Amino acid sequence: MDTAAHRLTGTLIYREAVLDDVPALVPLVESAYRGDSSRAGWTTEADILQGQRTDPQGVTEVITTPGSRLLVVERDGALVACCQLEHRGEAAYFGMFAVRPELQGAGLGRQIIAEAERRVRELWDVREMHMTVISVREELIAWYERRGYRRTGRMSPFPYGDERFGVPQRDDLQFELLVKDLV
């Protein structure tokens, strides 16, 4: 799928986020998932969730929590993506993955997730990468399956009533755990 209307040409630069990045990271994450701007890409949740995806406090917590990293991805001096990496015993957790909507579908996500997997093996010598995905996001889950992640069938409830995670537009939302062996 090639939906990217705008292509950048330079090398991807990966670095750990710092607190000064928070004002740029919040709108990046929001733009990839919520509101009309998210519809430029294919990862939008705009039809199932309204409201916010994250806020400055949530991004700050990811940056400052021990055992957690927020990986920032830049190209041509511009912030193009980010993802959360968190050490959880023999596994790492992958979350808060966002690619600028106008750049989605051009292969960036594939490159970034491969780099994230490489980093967690190097940083923490973990055996698995875990993530949770809203179970009704079949196209997104299929994308992760093509990257080697497998559905576990293990579900956790969506936090209905907690608007820090958005305002659900349907009553059947839950998270499914996806796992990939890294060894």
ChimeraX attribute file (.defattr): number of C-alpha atoms within 10 A of each C-alpha:
attribute: neighborCount
match mode: 1-to-1
recipient: residues
	/A:1	8
	/A:2	11
	/A:3	14
	/A:4	17
	/A:5	13
	/A:6	11
	/A:7	10
	/A:8	12
	/A:9	8
	/A:10	10
	/A:11	10
	/A:12	20
	/A:13	14
	/A:14	16
	/A:15	13
	/A:16	14
	/A:17	22
	/A:18	14
	/A:19	13
	/A:20	9
	/A:21	15
	/A:22	18
	/A:23	13
	/A:24	11
	/A:25	25
	/A:26	19
	/A:27	17
	/A:28	21
	/A:29	25
	/A:30	20
	/A:31	24
	/A:32	28
	/A:33	28
	/A:34	24
	/A:35	18
	/A:36	11
	/A:37	16
	/A:38	21
	/A:39	18
	/A:40	18
	/A:41	21
	/A:42	19
	/A:43	21
	/A:44	22
	/A:45	19
	/A:46	19
	/A:47	13
	/A:48	18
	/A:49	19
	/A:50	17
	/A:51	15
	/A:52	18
	/A:53	23
	/A:54	20
	/A:55	17
	/A:56	14
	/A:57	11
	/A:58	13
	/A:59	21
	/A:60	20
	/A:61	14
	/A:62	20
	/A:63	22
	/A:64	14
	/A:65	10
	/A:66	10
	/A:67	14
	/A:68	17
	/A:69	22
	/A:70	25
	/A:71	22
	/A:72	22
	/A:73	22
	/A:74	16
	/A:75	15
	/A:76	12
	/A:77	11
	/A:78	11
	/A:79	18
	/A:80	23
	/A:81	27
	/A:82	27
	/A:83	23
	/A:84	22
	/A:85	26
	/A:86	22
	/A:87	19
	/A:88	15
	/A:89	12
	/A:90	11
	/A:91	21
	/A:92	27
	/A:93	18
	/A:94	23
	/A:95	17
	/A:96	18
	/A:97	19
	/A:98	23
	/A:99	25
	/A:100	24
	/A:101	26
	/A:102	21
	/A:103	21
	/A:104	25
	/A:105	18
	/A:106	16
	/A:107	12
	/A:108	17
	/A:109	18
	/A:110	14
	/A:111	10
	/A:112	21
	/A:113	17
	/A:114	12
	/A:115	14
	/A:116	19
	/A:117	20
	/A:118	13
	/A:119	15
	/A:120	23
	/A:121	18
	/A:122	10
	/A:123	11
	/A:124	16
	/A:125	17
	/A:126	20
	/A:127	15
	/A:128	20
	/A:129	24
	/A:130	19
	/A:131	18
	/A:132	19
	/A:133	19
	/A:134	20
	/A:135	19
	/A:136	14
	/A:137	16
	/A:138	11
	/A:139	11
	/A:140	16
	/A:141	20
	/A:142	14
	/A:143	13
	/A:144	20
	/A:145	15
	/A:146	11
	/A:147	13
	/A:148	13
	/A:149	20
	/A:150	17
	/A:151	17
	/A:152	10
	/A:153	11
	/A:154	10
	/A:155	15
	/A:156	15
	/A:157	11
	/A:158	17
	/A:159	15
	/A:160	14
	/A:161	10
	/A:162	10
	/A:163	14
	/A:164	14
	/A:165	17
	/A:166	20
	/A:167	17
	/A:168	21
	/A:169	12
	/A:170	9
	/A:171	9
	/A:172	12
	/A:173	19
	/A:174	16
	/A:175	19
	/A:176	22
	/A:177	18
	/A:178	22
	/A:179	22
	/A:180	19
	/A:181	14
	/A:182	16
	/A:183	8
